[in-house]
């Protein structure tokens, strides 16, 4: 009788009978774990791991001592595992379709692409006003100040737009309007000064400098309207150009009439932009209306954060310019300007924007549907390939249509077509990376591509078309590698 009453480890279970379930006597107390299971059933059923239940128990104030005395388990984790095993999994379904922050309408994107391209009619309408001796590289008169002013405007207004959008993202529309009110006129002034400085290089460039000054003012006004979602107003401002260009082509309008149409369109754009700003230009110390103020304690966006967006505008603008006038720069006045190429790239920005939103939307759906990282990467790659293919098909259709309708346009085929599609790939991939926050990478790649093409044209290295295709292809390959690394991570797709 002096031996232990407990079975030894080596003899446990050798001479025992199977456990026979017995009904609980009516006088017996209820199992506290059953009561706890009933009370927490919904939480337990929705849990994907026992640790979630343990966290709920601990947040409810249950200590390990209380759990040992009340439930007979060692700690909260042991009790959570018991509760997890007792309840079948029942994951709640959402009340409605999940919110999609990237959903956007196709019509709005197409409208933006249209207002990006329609200002090109001003160059057609104002071409007789730029008549003069050819510029040094063999370009038509006025081209140098126009290009200098345009590139300056792209850089400035891209950075300005980002800063204004940053304020809008913080919920402070008044600060965004103040940014536009200060930045847009300053950008117009800088663009005009750069154009006049470029005009000093040749005697026949002053007409182009005046035209470029108006171009700078228009770009500033258009930036205000586009940032504040007034695309329809901007389209209305372009109505004189839309109506006047066919009339000038078929009826041969005199120069004063052409200048009047250009001035009317410019005045409308400036007036509409000015109309949008006054309600939001309260002094910095005055409180804006509720709902248009940034949350208290929010720091102002850093100026340096907008610099990569300006560089991005410089790189992408340079690629589009070389696609349009690269042959003229390399071969002189005998070459043709690839106008349909520039128009196609500009118009395609509308569908490109919609496809970017579509990709972001589908990637969020993939996050919800895929059960492994490999499946998500595969889904993302398929969606990306489909969106890029659709964009290139749209770009090709626009380029072919423009070439057929544009009098004297160079043939699009072979190297020129390959270069166009590669540039389109670079632009779309760069915009995609920018939407994921990798704007500096996109800006560096596009800027390096534009710089390489500039050096090749300046030194006369190789055939301009082959060089352009090679540079665009290299940039597309780099962006493809960066995109594969970035977009393959599920965390990059969180909104």
N, C-alpha and C positions, 0 to 999 in steps of 0.2 A: 504493500500500500504506500510505500515511500516513493514510487516512481511517478514521473510526470503524467498528468491526465491528458496532455496534448499529444497527438500522434507525432511520431518522428517524421522527418521529411522523406526518408527513404521508404517508409511504410505507408505513407498517406495514399489513400485511394485503393489499397490492395484488397481490403475486405469490407468495402462499403457498398451499400445498396444504392441504386439510382434514386435520385430525388423524386419524391411523389408530390405533385402539387396539391396543396390542401386549400380549401376555401377559407378566406379570412372569417373568423368568428364575428358575429354581429356585435359582440361586446368589445372587439379589439379596436385600437385607435387607428385612424387612417394613416397610410404611409405619407410622411411629409414630402417625399420626393414626388409622389403622384400629385399632391396638391400644388407643388411648385411647377410641375410640368403643365398642369391645367392653367395655372395663372400666366405662364410665359409661353404658351403653345404657339402663338403667332410669331413671336420673336425667334423661337427655336426652329420653327418650320422654315423661316426665311434665311436662317444662318447658313453660310457656306463652309464654316469651319467651327469647331467647338470653341476656339479662342474668342469668337464673337460673343458667345454666350457667357464665357468667363468674364469678359469685359462688362457685360450688362450686370452680372452678379456683383462684381466689385463696385461698380458705380452705384448699386443699390445699397451699398454699405455692409455687405456680408464679409466678415472676416473669416480667416481659416479656422479660428477657434469656434466661432458660431457654426460654421459648416460641419466641423467634426462632431459637435454636441447635438446639432439638430438633424443633420442628414447622414451622419456616419461616413462621410467621405473625407479624404485627407486634406484637400484644399479646393479652391474654386475651379481649378482646371480638371480635377478628377470628377467633380460634380457636373461640370459642363459636358464632359465626355459622356457621362451617364444620361444626361438630359438630351444630348444630341442623338444618342442611339435610340431613345424612346419615341421620337417623333419623326414622321415621314417628311421629307423635304417638300415644301410647297412655296415656290417662289412667286411673289405677287407680280401680276402683269400690270404694266402702266395703264393709267386711266384712258389715255388716248395716244395717238401717234407721237413719237418723241419729237421734241423741238429740234428744228434744223436751222441753226443760225446762218448757214451758208446758202439758204434757198434764195433765189433771185429770179426775176422774170427775164425772158429772152428779149422782150421788146425794149426794155430799158437799156440793156447792153448794146443792142443794135443801134439804138438812138445815139449812144455815146460814140460808137464807132463812126456813125454818120457825121456827127459834129466834129470829130477829129479830122475827117477827110475833106469835108466841104470847103474849109478855108483855102484849100488848094485852088479853088476856082478864082481866087483873087489874083493868083499869078497868071492865069490864062487871061483874065479880064484886063489886067494891068500890064501885060507884056509890051504893048506899043509905047507905054510910058517909060519903059526902061531901055529904049533903043539907043544904041551908041556903039563905039568901037569895042571889040572883044577884049576881055580881061587877059591878064598875062598868061594864065594856064590854058587859054583857049576857050574859056567859059564865056557865055553870053554876057553882055554888059549888065552890071548891077548884081551879078551873082555873088561876088565876094562879100560885099556888105550884107546881102540878104542871108547868106549862110552864116556869117559871123554873128549877126543879130539873132538868127534862129537858134543856133547852138547855145548862145548865152541865155536866151529865153527858156530853152528846155532845161538847162541846169538850174537856173534860178527858180523857175516855177515848179519843178519837181520837188525841190527842197521846201519851198513855201507851202505847197499842197500838203506835204507830209506833216509839217508843223501845225497847220490848221486842222488837219484830220486828227492829230494827236490831242488837240484841245477838244474837238468834238467827241473823241473817244472818252475823255474825262467828264463829259456832260456839260462843258462850259462853252456854249455857242457864242456868248458875248466875247470871250477871249479869242475864239477862232476868227470872229469878224474883225476884231482889232488887229489880229495878225495879218489878215488879208488887206485891211485898210492901209496898214503901214508897208507891207511887203510888196503888194502889187504895183503901186506907183514907183517904188524904188526899183523894182525889176524892170519896169518899162523904161525908166531913165537909164539904167545900166545897159540894157540892150540897145537903146538908141545911141548911146555914147560909143559903144563898141562898134556899131555899124558905121558911124561917121569916122571913127578911127581907121576902120578897114577901107573906107572909101578914099582915104588920102593916098592909097597906093597907086591909084590910076586916075587920069583926068575924066574918064567917062563914067565914073562910079557914083557921082553925087545924086543922080536920079534914083539909083538903087538904094542909096543911104536914106533918102526921104521915105521911100517905100518901106524900108526896113524899120524906120522909126514908127510908122503906122503899124507895122507887123508886131513890134514890141508892145505897143499899147493894146492891140487886140489880144495878144497872148495873156497879158495881165488881166484884162477884163474877162476873158474866157476862163481863166483859172478861178476867179471868184465865183462865176456862175456854176462851174462844174463841181467845185468843192461844196457849194451850198445846194446841190441837187437841182439846178435850174437848167437842165439840158434843153427843155422845150423852149425856154426863153432865148437861149443861145441859138437854137434853130431858127427862131423868128428873126433874130438879128441878122442871120445869114440870108434871109429871104431876098434882099436886093441882089446878092451875088447869084443866087439860084435862078432868079428871073432874068438878070442882066447878061449872064454869060451866053446862053443860047441866042439872045437878041444880038449881042455883039458879034457872034460867029456868023449868023445868017444875014444880018442887016448891015454889019460894019459900022458900029457906033463911033462917033467922033471921040477924040481924046477927052474933051471936057465932060462928056456924058459918062465915059468910063470912070473918070476921076470922081464924079458925083456919086455914082453907084458905090464905089469903094468907100468914099467918105460917109455915105449914109449908113452902110453896114457897120462901119467902125463906130460911128456915133451911137447907133442903137445898142451895140454891145457895151459900150462904156456907160450909157445911160441906164441900161438894165442892171449892170453890175453895181452902179452907185445906188440904185434904188434898193438893192438887197442889203446894203450895209448899214444905213442909218438906224434901223431899229435895234441894232446890236452893238452900236459904237458908244455905249455909255462910258464915262470915265472909269479908269481902272479902280478907283476907290468906291464907286457906286455899285450897290448890290444889284445883280441881275435878277430877273423874275425867277420865282421858284420853278424848278424843273430844268432851268438852263444854267445852273451854277454847278461847278465842280464840287464834289464832296469836300467837306472841311478837312484840312490837313494834307491835301494832295499837293505834291510838289509840281512845279511847272515843268513841261517837257524840256529836255536838254537841247540846246541849239545844235550841239555836235551830233545828236542822233539823226538830224535831217541831212547831214552832209553826204552820207552814202547814197541817199536817194537822188541828190543832185548829180553825183558821179554816175549813177545808174542811167539817168537821163542823157548824160553826155555820151556814154558808151553805146547805148541802144540807138540814140539819134545818129551817131556817127556811122553805125552799120547800115541804117536805112539810107542815109545820104550816099554812101559809097555804092549801095545797090542801085541808086537812081542815076548818079552822075560819075560813077567810077570810070566808065568808058570815055567820057568827055575829058576828064582830067588826064587820063593816060594818053589818049590819042588826039586830042585837040578838037577844034571846031568841026571837023568832018564827022565826028561820031555823034550818035543820037542819044538824047536823054531818055533813060528808061522810065518814063512817066508812069506807065501802067504798073510797073513794079512797086514804085513808091505808093501809089494809090491803093494797090492791093494790100500791101503791108499795113497801111493806115486803116483802111476799112476793116481789115481782119481783126483789129484790136477789139471790136465789139463782140464777135463770136468768141475770141480768145478769153475775154473777161468772163463770159457766161460759162465756158468750159472749165475755167479755173474754179468757179463756184461749184460747178457740177462735180468736179473731182473732189473738192473738199467735202461736199455733201456725201458722196459715195464712200469716202474714206471713213467718215463717222459711222455710216451704216455698216461698214466692214468691221469696225471696232466692236459693234454690238453683236454682230452675227458670227464672227470667227472665234474659234475656241483654242487656237494656238498661234504662236508668233509666226510660224511658217505659213499657215493658212492666210494670215493677215497680209504677209509680204506678197504672197501669190495674188491675192485679191487686189492689192494696191497696184501691183505691176500690170495686171490685166486692165484695170480701170485707167491707169496712166497711159498705157499704149493706145487704148481706144480713144481717149480724149485727144491725144496728140494726133492720131490719124485723122480724126474728124476735122481738127483745126487745119492740118495741111491740105486736106481735100477742099476745104472752104477757100484757103489761100490760093490754091491752084485754080479753082474755078474763077475767082476774082481776077487773077492775073491773065488767064486766057481770055476772059470776056473783055477786060480792058485793052488787051493787045489787039483784039479784033475791032474794037470801036475807036481806038486812038489812031488818028491819021499819022502815018509815017513812023509808027512805033517799031522798034527793033523786034525781030523774031524772038519768041521765047521758046527755047529748046536747048537740049544738050547741056552745056556747062552753065548757061544762064539760068535754066530751069533748076538745075541741081543747086546752084548757089542760092536762088530764091528760097527753095524749100529748106536748105540748111540754115539760112538766116531766120526763117520763120521758126524753125526748131529752137534756135538760140533764144529768140525773143520770148517764145512761149515758156521754155524751160526757165529762163531768167525771171519772168513774171511769177512763175510757180514758186521758185525758191524765195522770191521776195515776199510772197504771201505767207510763207512759213517763217519769216523773220531772218532769212539768210541773205539779206539785201547786200551786205558788204561783199560776200562771195560772188553774187551775181554781178555786182558793179565792177569788181576787179576783173572777172573773166571777160565781160563785154568791153570794158575799157581797154584791156590788153589786146583784144581782137581788133578793135578800131585803131589802136596805136600801131599794131603790126601792119595793118593794111595801109595806114598813112605812110609808114616808112617804106613799104614796098612801092607805093606809087611815087613817092618823092625821089627814090633812088632808081626807079625804072627796073626793079627786079622782077623778072618773070612776066608772064602774060597776066594782065590785070584780072581777067575772068578766072583763070586757074588759081591765082593767088587768093582772090576773094572766096572762091569755093573752098580752098584748103584752109584758110583762116577760119571761116564759118564752121567747117567740119571739125576742126580741132577744138573750137570753143564748145560746139555741141557735145563732143565726146567728154570734155572736162565736166560740163554741167550734168551730163548723164551719170557720171561716176558720183559726183557730189549728191545728186538727187537720189541715187540708189542707196547711198549711205544714210542720208537724212530721212527719206520717206519710208525706209524699211523699219524704222523704229516707231512703235505704237505711240510712245510718249510725244512724238513730234506732232501728232494729229489732235492733241487735246486743244479744245477751244479756250 
